[in-house]
Amino acid sequence: MYTDLEDKLTKKYYREIVEKALLQAKEEYEQFPDTLMNVSFYNQLQDIKKTVIDNNEVYTKDEAYQKYPMAVMIARNFVAEEANTDYANMLKDIVWGISLYPTMIEE
């Protein structure tokens, strides 16, 4: 069962969520390579890992939502139970947490 980022707001947990989401995004992408949303999620997650986590780039909330539209894509394209899966919740939390990452405690 997925634990929301707001309930465990640490850099370590954020990195764990990004890694789990990357694995699932890669799996979805490999299984359905013609689905543009899968490609987009995978690319956005790779970029978040590189810029936010590895390079410590800082984004405001608005900048994060503009650069990484995953959360909006989920709201518009996932229906009912799809929008409430662990994967969907991870993706939404990842975008939500981008602007908070620099000030999160490590553990």
N, C-alpha and C positions, 0 to 999 in steps of 0.2 A: 504494500500500500504506500502511496506517495505521500511524503510530508511536504507541505507547502514551504517555500523558501522563507516566508515571513515568520514561520514557527522555528526556524533554524538558520537564522541570518548570519552565516559565517562564510568567509572566503572558501574554506575547505568544502563546505556543503555545496556552494555555488559551483565550484569546479567539478564536484561529483555529478551534479545535475547536468552540466554541460557535457561531460564525458558520456553519461548514460544516453542523453538525447542524441549525441553524435553517433553513437553505436546504432540506435534505433533509426535515425535518419539515413544512415548508410545502408542499413538493411532494407528500408522502404525504397530507397533510391535504386538499389540493385535489383529489387523485386519488380519495381514498376518504374523503369528509367524514362518512360515517355510521359510520366505525370510531372508536369512542370513544377507543381507545388513541392513535390519530393526533392527535386533538384534544388529549388530555392531554399528550402529548410536546411538541407545539407550544406549548401554554400554559406548561408547566413551563420550557421553554427560554427563552421570552420573559421569564418572571419571573426566571430565573437571570441573564440578561443585565442586566436592570434592577436587581435587588437586589445581586447579588454583584459584577458588573463595574462598572456605572455608579454605584451608590450605596455601594459598598464595605462592604456589610453583612457582618458576621462571624457565621459559624455553626460550631458544633461538628460533629464527624462525625455524631453521633446526630441533631442538629437537622436537618442537611442531608438525611439519609436519611429522616427523618420528613416533612419539608416537600416533598421531591422524590422520590417513589417510583419514578422511571423505572427505576432499576437493579433493583429488586425486580420490577417489572412485566416487564422483559426476562427475568429468571430464571424467572418463572412462565409466561410466555406465548410466548416464542420457543423454537423447538425446533431441535435439531441445528445445521445450518448457519446458520440465521437468527440464532442466538445468537452466532455468531462473525463476523458481517459487520462491515465498517468502521463502519457506522452504529450497530450495537448496542454496539460497543466504545467509540465516541465517547460515547454516552449514559452508559454505565457510568463512563467516566473523568470525565465532566463532574460527575456527582454525587460521585464519589470526591474530586475536586479542590476542591470548594466550600470545605471547611474549611481547605485548604492555600493557597488563593488569596492571602489577605492576606500570607503570608510568602514567597511565590514571588518569585524575582528577576524583574526586568522582561524581560530578554532571555536 
